Amino acid sequence: MFATVLAPVALGFLLSNLFRSVNAVIAPALISDLGLSATDLGLLTGVYFLASAVCQLPLGIFLDRFGPFRSQVVLLAIAALGSMIFALAERMDLLVLGRLLIGAGAAGGLMVAFSAIVLSYPPHQWPFMNSCVLAAGGIGAMVATSPIQFLLGITDWRGVFLIFAAITGAVVVYTAVAERARPLTTYRRQDASAGTGDGLGSILRDPVFWRVAPLATVTMGVGLAFQGLWAGSWLRDVAGFSTEGSVRGLFLMAVLMTAGFLLTGVVAQVANRVGVGLHTVISVCVLLFLLSQLPLVIGSREGAWVVLAGMGLLGNSAVLCYPLIAMHFPAHLVGRANTAQNLLFFMVTFAAQAGIGAIIELWPPLPGGAFAPAAYRAAMGVMLVLETLAYLWFLLAPRSGARAERS
């Protein structure tokens, strides 16, 4: 079933991570060719997450009705169209339109994969298959660094997005063929009653959801906003890296992110075996992640490697909030609970990416076009305060919901 189930959805998630991370490398070319400001760049990159957020709730209905593979065919076709529009655009509005379509088309990357795994594999294989998909997403983030820099030596950013469009189209065809070739016995239908009732309302009224979701959405959102756009310019403007060095730094961060996806799962599993709950594991991992961001606030050049390691290994450690939420809600609400959390995550990531740009824009650029180090300190300081508040809420808010607390 690898070729007909896991491979196509893993490729879909790989592409979604590639699309959302690539602007960190092509940002200098966009600024040079189109005269974009920091606010423009933050908005242009962040609308990906806005489009993905808007699509989350309809995506759950679409998945239930048409299944993950047909959903991916439609969604990736939209992403391919968006990539073509982005490549050919000469105006900001068309660039935003292209990026919006890319974000909408890539919105289902992870949820499509999780749905396909649940419907196609026995439960004891789900954790390993999920890890494989998450690792594929990490590979997508890696491809968005040094390989893209290499491509920029052969073609320009427009050519890169035309190549993306062609590759995405090929994955669309592959997914459609895999859907027809996939044995029907691998597809397990969900309970038809799972999509009815006041499911979403009960989730949004649940205090446990609102205690856990802010931590996941804010910390992962800020981490992705930095890794997906501002890390490259911070490494150049503050840490003193060359353009090539910053790309190598981004590549290292993507490698560590891939390892971090697997590591957090292993740590949680080992901790569970020795009686340490998921709540504790999340608390420790996120605290270390917050501490790793201190060099961003104090503007430490020497702390660049701490930032790269922390953002890479621990930037997605709050992904463990997804199983924590899943353990709290009954089975027929888990999908919508995760989708609701994903909606908040994309919205926060959009706001963080655009907000960082807006704060940086308050300082005049330095000669040569670099952004002021003080601007980065202020922007990342605001982000760290918001993350810390979410962390304290996670630790101190009244606890209810026994199933989640035993984890």
N, C-alpha and C positions, 0 to 999 in steps of 0.2 A: 504493500500500500504506500510505500515511500513515494514512488513516482506519481501516483494518482491522487494522493491525499496530502502528505506532509510537504513535499517539494513545492507544489504550486502555491500553497498558502504561506510557506516560509519565504518564497520569492516575493510574494506580495508585501509582506512585512519588511523585508529587506529594502524594497523600493520605497516604501513609505518613510523609512528612516533616512535613506539616501536623499530623498526630496526635502525632508525637513531640516537636514543638516548642511546641505551643500552651500547655502548662502554665506556661511562663515568663511569659505575659501574664495568664493567669487565676489565677495563684497567689495574689495578694492577695484575690481574691474567695473562693477556696477556704478560705483561712485565716480570713477574716471570717465566712463563712457556716457553716463546719463546725468551727471552732476547731482546725485542724490545727497540729501542731508542725512544726519544721524536719525532724525525723526522719520524721514522717508524710508530709510533702510529698515528701521525697527518695524514700521507699519507694513512694509512690503513682505518682510519675513514673517511677521506675526499673523497676517491674515490667513496663512496656512492653518494655524491653530484655531482661528475664529471659524473658518469654514468647517473644519473637522468637528468642532464643538457643536455647531448647529446641526450637523448630520448624525450625531450620536443617538438621539432618541428615535428618529425615523429608521436608523440602521437596525435597531433591535427588531422592529416590526418586519423590516425587509428580510432579515436573516431568518426569522421564524416562518415567513411565508414562502420564500424562494430558495432558502438554503444558502450555505456559505459560498459554494463554488459559483453559482449563477450570480450571486451578489458581487463576488470579486470581479467577474467578467465585466459587469456594468460599471463598477466603480473604477477599475483600472483603465477602462476605455475613456472615462471622463478625465482621469489624471493624464493620460497620453495627449488628449486634446488640449488640456491646460498647459502642458509642457511645450507643445507646438506654439500656442499663442504667446507664451512667455518668451520663447526664443525669437519670435518675429516682431515683438512689440517695440514700438518706438516712443510710446508715451506712457506716463505713469499709470493712467487709468487702465490701459491694456495690460501692463505688467501686473497690476493688482488683480485684474480679471483672471489672467493666466494662473496666478498663484492661488486665487480662490478655488479655481477648478481643480488644481493639483491637490489642495487641501481636502476638498470634498471627495475626490477620487481615492485619496490615500486614507480617508477617515476610518475605513473598516479594517486596516491592516492587521491589528492585533485581535480585534473582536471576531473577525472572519476566521482567523487561525484557531482561536480558542473554541469557537463553535464547531469547526470542522473536526477538531481533535475529539471533542466530547461526543460528537455524532458518529465517529468512525473508529475509535479505539476503546478498549475496555478501561475502566476507571483506574486500575493500578498502573497504567502506562501514561496517564495524563501528565503527571509532574515532569517526567523525562521529555515527553513530546513538547510541553510548554517551554522547557528550557532550550530545546533545539530551536524553536521559533524565536525566542528572545535572543539567542546567540546569532541567529540569522540577521535580526535587526541590528545587533552590534556590528556585524560585518558590513551592513549598509552604511552605518556611521563611519566605519573605517574607510570604505570606498569613497566617501565624501571628503576625504582629506588628501593624502599624498597622491592617490591615483587621479583625482580631479585636477590637482596642481600639474601633474604630468600632462593631462589632456589639454590644459590651458596653454601648454607649450606647443601644441600641435594645432589647436583651433581656439576660437574665442568662447566666451560664455554662452553665446547663442548656439554655437555648434554643439556645446556640451548638452544643452537642453534638447536639441534635435536628436542627439544620440539617446538621451533619456526617453524621448517619445518613442523612438524605434524599439528600444529594449522593452519598454512597458507594453507596447503593442504586441511584441512577441510573447510576453508573459500572458497577455489576454488570450491569445490563440492557444497557448499551451494549457491554460486553465480550462478553456472550453473543451479541448480534446481530452484532457484528464477527466473532466466531468462525464463525458460519454463513455470513457474506458473504465471508470471506477465501478467495481462490482457492487451491485445493489445491496448485497448482504452487509456491506460496511457502513451503511447509512441507517442510523437508529433515529426514529422519529421522536420528537419531543411531545410531551403531553399537551394536547390542544388547549387545555384549560389554563396553561401557563401564561398565555397572553391576555387573559381576561381579568376582570375585577379591578379593584382599586389598588393594584400593585405598586405603581409609581408613587401614588399619594401616600401609601403606608411607609414607603422607603423615606420619602422626604419629610415625613413627620417623626421619624425614628431618631431618638437622641443619640444612640450609638453611632449611627451614620454620620451625624453632624459633629461628633467628637473625633472620629477617625478621618473622615474625608478631607478636612482642611489640611491636616498634616501631609497627606499624600499629595494633594493637588498643589499646595504652595511649595513644598520642598522640591518635588519633582519638576514642577513648572518652572521655578527659578533655575534649577540645574539645567534643564533642557534649553531654556532661553539663553543661558550663558554659553553652554556647549554648542548650541546650534547656530549662534551668530556672533556674540560679543567676545568669546574666548580668543579668537584669532586676532582681533584688533587690540585687546588688552595685552596679549603677549607681545605685540609689536610696540604699542604706544607706552606701556608702563613697564613691562618686564624687560624690554630692550631686545627682544628676539628679532632676527631678520625675518623676511617674508618666508623664506624656506624653513627657517627654524620654527616659526609659528605653525606652519603646516605640519611639521614633524611633531610638534607638541599636540596638535589636534589629533593626529594619528595615534599617538601614545594614549591620549585620553579615551579615544574610541576603543582601543585594544583593552584598556583597563575597564571600560564600561562593559564590554562583552564578558570579561572575566568576572566583573562584579555581579552581573545577572546570575551567573552560575554560582558564585560564591555565596551570595545572600541566601539562595535556596538551600545550599549545603549547610550553612551555619544554622539556619532555622531548623533544619531536620535534625542535626546533631544536638542542638539545644533542647529540642522537644524530647529526645531520647534520655537526656539527663534531668528532665523535669523543669527546664527553663521555658517559660511561656513566650508566645509570639509577641505579646505586648512589650516584654522586656527586651527582646532582641531588636525590635523596631526602635525602642527608646535609646538604646546604646548606639546603634548604627547611625541614627539620625543626629545624635549629639556629636559624634565624630565628624559627620558631614558638615555640620554647622561650624565646628571649630576649624575645619580645613578652609573655610571661606574668609577667615580673619585676614590673611594677606591681601585679599581684595579690598578690604576696608582701610587697611593701614598703608596700602600702596607699596608693599614689600616686593622688590624685584627678586630677592633671594627666596621668597616664599612661593615662587611660580610653580615649583615642582610639588609643593604641598597642595596647591590648588588643583593641579592636573591630576594628582593621585586621588585627592578627595572627591573631586567632581567625577572622575572616572569610576573608581571602585565603589563609592558610596552614594553617588548622585541619584541612583535609582533604588536605594535600599528601602525607601518607603513604598516600593511596589508590593512589599509584604502586607501592606494595608488591604490589598485586594482579597487575599485569603482570609484576613481577619474579619473583613466585612462579610465574606461568603460564609464563614462559620456562624455568624450571628443570624443571618436570614434563612428562612426555609428554602428548600431547593428550588421551588418554582419562582422565587424572587431573586435568585442569585444573579442571573443574567442582567436583569434590569438594574439591580443595585450596582453592578460593575459598570454598566453603561452610564448610569447617573454619575458615578464617580469619574468616569472618563470625560463626561461632558464638562464637569467642573475643572478637571485637569487641563483640557484644551483651552478653556476660557482663561484660566489663570496664566497659562503659558503665553497666550496672545497678549494679555495685559502686561505681563512681566517683560516680554520682548519689546513691545512698543513703549512701555513705561521707562525702561532703561534708556532707550534712545531719546525719549523726551527730556529726561533729566540731564543726560550728557549734553544735549543741545543747549542747555542753559549756560554753558561755558563756551566762550569763543574758541574755535579750533586753533591749534598751534600752526606756525609756519610750516608748510609742507603738507598740511591737511590732516595731521594726526590730532586725535582728541586729547583734551587736557587730562592728566592723571587725576587731578582733583575731581573732575567730572565722574570718572569711573569710581572713585572712592565714595562719592555721594550716592551714586546710583546703586552700587552694590551694598552700601550701608543701609539704604532704605529696604532693599530686598532681604537683607539679613535680619533686620528688625521684624519684618512681616513673618519670616520663617520661624524666628524665635517665639513670636506670639502664638503661632499655630502649634509649635512644639509644647509650649507651656499649657495650652488648652488641652492638648492630647494627654498630658500628664496629670493635670489638676482638675479637669472637668468632672462632674459627678458621673460615676460609672453605673450603667444599667445594662441589662442584657447578659445573662449568665453565660450563654454559649460563647460569646466573644471574649469574655473575661477569663475563661478557663484556658484560652489558647496561649 
